[in-house]
């Protein structure tokens, strides 16, 4: 009876944690992933050129990744609440001041440093580790899927909102309203303040962050996992930023760009939750290989198909199923290999490789479009990388390492 009462007392707290983590990811990711809708009007207003604006977006991808290992290390030691609070405020400020920027350097500062850096601090490394720490081990797979789905729901919700606000108030005011909406995540920072993992651990001496990182960087499975996530970053950042431009080149109305981004988010909710469930049933490395192979096949079929509105939306839906559903098995493998104590730091490093790929996907997308007038070369690169990622996950060894404190 006592055990049953303890479980009943736990579950409301679990769902509260999931609401806070998923809700924060929804607002920060939703705001970031909708930025591609503003690229064209920003170019018209500033005359900077797609390549220069893409550079600001690409720097944001890189900076989002660079902040996560450091944010994760701080959260591992001091708790997540303060990290999330600062991150949320930075996203809001960076998004709000972006319409005031008229130079490439200004856009890099607003989009690439403030907004992206804040989103990194309130991003998946800290949020996934927080969920892993505050939720029982048997629930972690589905929990990471739900947290990841929160980011997708934010994209599904925020893209149509952004399109509507742009129509009503112009792109400048619409972006500033989006920045204010991000502040709705601030209560979650208090909710998730918690104790740091190492302070909460019992029985065994914790492994220092530096030692855990040193061990991880010498582990082939960890390095292969990071290499695959590099490919994921290339793919999803290219789509999030340039898919509206791809659709415009197909001769379709601009509204299809917003709905395509919404479809990415909607179907990634399904993909993320399904993948969170699947990580408890099948080998995570096999799931990752399947996801990357599916991406390669979907892109090939899209290139061969007629570019109608229905085809574009179906393509966005299929891409959505695989879009960020790589996160639960990737985070799950990090936790399985090294345990939860330093997960925010170690997953943060994997996220950094993801964003290195994201930088290349966004920047090369703009450069290829300027040089060729289309994105075909990027699609070919994307196919080759996806096939490579499908293969590189197969040799990963799924077994927990025995870490010992120095």
N, C-alpha and C positions, 0 to 999 in steps of 0.2 A: 504493500500500500504506500509506504513512504517513497519507494522508487517511482511509482506511478505519479504521485503528487509532485515529485521533483521534476519529472518530465513535463507535466502539465504547466508547472511554473516556468519552465525554460522556454516553451514554444512562443508565448507572446513576445519575449525578449528577442528571440531569433527573428521573428517577423519584423520587429521594430528595427533591428540591425539591418536587415535586408532593405527595408524601406529607406533608411538613411543612406546606406551605401549606393543602392540602385538609383535613388532619387538624386543624389549628388552627381552621379555619373550621367544621368539623364540630362541634367541642366548644363553641365560643363561640356559634355560631348555633343549634345544637341546644338549648342551655340557654335562650337568649332566646326562640326561637320556641315553646317548650313552656310559657312562662309563662301563656298564655291559659287553660291547663287549671287553673291555680290561682286564677283570678279569683273564681269562685263560692265556693269554700271560704274564701278570704280575706275575702270580703264577709260570709259567715256568721260568721266568727270575730271580725272587727273591727267590724262594723255600720257601716262608713263609707259604704256605698252604692256602686253600680256606677259612678256618675258620678265620684266622687272617686278610686276605685281606677283607673278608666280614665284619669284625669288623670295619675296617676303613670306608667302605661304609656305614655301619649302623650308625656309629658316625656322618657321614656326614648328614644322614637323620635327626638325632636328632638336630644337630647344626643348620641346615637349618631352623628347626622349632623354636629353641630357639632365633635366631636372629630376627625373624619377629615381635614379639610384641614390641621389643625395637626400631627396625628400623621404625615400624609403628608409634610409639609414637613420635619419632623424626620428621618423615615426617609430622605428624599431626600438629606439632608446628612450624617447620622451613621450610616446603616445601620439595618436593620429589627430587629435582635436585641433591643436594649434596649427599643424601643417595644413589641414583642410581649410581652416578659417582664412589663413593668408592666401591660399590658392584661390579660393572662391572670389575673394575681393579683387585679386589681380586679374582674373578672367573678366570680371565685370568692368573694371577700369579700362583695361586694354581694349575691350570691345566697344566701350562707350566713346573713347577718344579716336578710334580709327577713322571715322569720317572727317576728322579735323586734320588728318595727315595728307599732305600734297606732294611728298617726296618719297622715293624708295626707302631712304633711311628712316623716315618717319613711320612708314608702314611696317618696316622690319621691327622697329621699337614697339609699336602698338600691338600688331598681330603676332610678330615673331618672338618677342621677348615677354611682354606683360601678359597678354592673353594666353599664349601657348605655355609660358612658364607656370602661370597659375593653374592651367588645366593639367600640367604635369604633376604639380603638388597635390591637386585634388583628383588625380587620375587613377588608373587601374592598379599600379604598383601598391599605393597606399590603401586603396579601397579593397582590393582583393586580399591583401594581407590582414586588414582589419576584420573582414568577414571570416577569414580562416582562423584568426585568433579568437573571435568571439562566438564561434559556432562549433558545435561538437563535430568530431572528425567524420562521423558517418553521414553528416549532412553537407559536407564541404563541397562535394562535386556539384550538386544541384544548386547550392548557394552561390558558387562562382558563376554558374550559368545565369542565375537570376540577376546578379550584380551586372554582369556583362550585358544582359538583355536590357537593363536600365539605360545604358548608353544608346542602345539601338532604339528604344522607345523614345528617347529624347530626340534622336534624329528624325524619327517618324513624325513626332509632334511638332518639332521646331521648324522643319523645312516648309510645310504649308503655312505655318504662322508667319515665317519670314516673307514668303511670297505675298501673302495677304497684306502684311504691313507695308511692304514695298509699294503695292498698288494703291494703298490708302494714303500713305504719308511720305513716300519717296524713300530711296535706299538709305539716305543719311539717318533720318529719324528712325527708320526700321531697325537699323543696326544698333542704335543707342537704346531702343526699347529692349532689344534682345539682351544687351548688357545688363540692364536693370533686372530682367527676369532671372538672371543667374543668381542674384542675391537671395532668391528664395531657398537656396541650398544652405544658407548659414545655420539654421537650427540643427542641421545634421552634424555640423562640426562639434556642437556641444554634446549631442547624443552619442557620438562615436569617440569621445575623448579617451575613455578607457585607460587601462594600465598598459604600458609597453610589454611586448612579448617576453623579453628577457627578465623583466621584473616579476612577471607573473609565472614564470616557469618554476617547477619544483623538482627537488630531488637531484638533478644533475647540474653541474656548473655549465653556464651558457658558453657557447663558442663565440669568440669575438667576431665582429663584422668583418674586420680585415682578414682574419684567418679563414672565415667561411668563403669570402670572395676569392682568396688565394687558392683554396681547394677547388672551388667551382671552375675557375679559369684553367685548371689543369685536367678537368674531367671531360673526356671526349663526348659523352652524351650531352652534357650541358652546352658545349660548343656547337654541336650539331643542332640542338634545339634553338640556340640563338641564331644560327645561320638560316634555319627555316623561317624564323620569325622576321628576319630581314626581308625575305621575299613577301611575307604577309604585309609588311609596312609599305613596300613598293606598290603593291596592288591596291590596298585600300585607300592610301593617300591619293594615288592617281585618280581613282574613281570618285572619291569624295570631292576633290577639287575640280576635276576636268570633265566629269560625266555630263554636267549641263552643257559644256562646250561641244562634247561629242554629239549630243542630241541636237544641238543647234546646227551642226554641220550636216546632219541628216535631213535638214529642212523642216523640222517639226517645231511647233509653237514653243515658246519659252516655258509655258506651264508644265510641259512634259519633263523639263529639267527638275523642277521642284517635286513633281510626283515621283520621278525616278529615284531621287534621294529619299523620299518618304518610303518608297517600296524597299529600298535597301535597309532602312531602319526597321520597318515592320517585319520583314521576313527574317532579319537577323535576330529579332526577338524569339521567333520560333526556332531558328538555328541554335541560338545560344542556350536556351532552356533545354532543348533536345540534347545538345552536346553535354551540358552539365549533367543530365541524367545518364548519358551514355558512358561518361568517364568511369562510372562505377560498375559498368557491365563489360567493357572491352578494353583492350590495351590502348592507352592514350596515343602512343606513337602511330599505331595503325589508323586511328581516327584522323590524325593530322595528315597522314599520307593520302587518305581518301579525300579530305577537304581540298588539298592542293591539286590533286588530279582532277577533281570536279571543276575547279576554277579553270584549269587549262582547257578542258573540253568545252566548257560553256563559252569561253572567249572565242574559240575556233568556230563554234556554231553561230555565234553572233556575227562574226566577220563574214560568214557565208550567207547569212539570211538577209532578206529584204528589210530595209530599215523603216518599218512602219511603227506607228505608235504602240500597237499591241506587242510587237517584237521587242521594242525598247523596254516596256514595262515588265514583260516576262523575263528578259535578260536581267533587269534590275532585281527582280524577285529571286532568281536563281543565285545571283551574286550575293544577295542579302542573306541567303541561307548559309553561305560560307564566309561572309564578310568578316565578322569578328568572332565567329564561333570557334576560331582557333584559340581564343584566349582561355576558356576553361581547361582544355587538355594541356595547354602550355603551362598555365599556372599550376595545374595539378601535378605535372611532371616535376616542376621546380620544388613543390612542397614534398613530393614523394622522394625525390633524390636527397633533399637537404633538411627536411623538416620545417616547421613554421617559424622558428625563432628568428631567423634572418631572411625570411621570405621577401619582405618588402625591398630589402637591398638587392637580393639576388634576382628577383623578378624585375626589379627596376633596371638592372643591367641588360636583361633580355629585352625589355621594352626599349632600351636605348638602341639596340641593334634594329629593332622594328622601325624606329623613327629614322635611323640612318637610311634604311630602305625607303621610308616615306619621303625624306628629303629628295632623294634621287627621282622618285616617281613624280613628284610635283614639279620639280625644277626641269627635268628632262621633258616632261609633258609640255610645258610652255615653250621650251626651246625647239622641240620637234615640230610643234604647231607653227611657230614663226618661220621655220626653215622650209617646211614641206606643205603647209596649208592643211594638214590632216594629222591624225594620231596613229596612223598605221604602224609605223616603226615601233612605237611604244607598245602596241598590242602584241607584236611579234616578240619583243623582249619579255613581256609579261608572260606569254605562253612558255617560253624557254625557262624562265625562272620558276614558274609553277611546277613544271615537270621535274626540275632539279630538286625543288623542295619536297615533292612527293617521294623522291628516292632517298634524300639525305636523312629522313626520319627513320627509315627502316632499321639501321644498325643500332639505334639508341637502346641502351640497357635500362629497363625499368626496375631498378632495385634501389632501396634506400642505402645511402652511404653512412658509415659509422663515423661521425665527427667527434673529435675530442678537443676539449678546451686546452689552450696553450698553458 
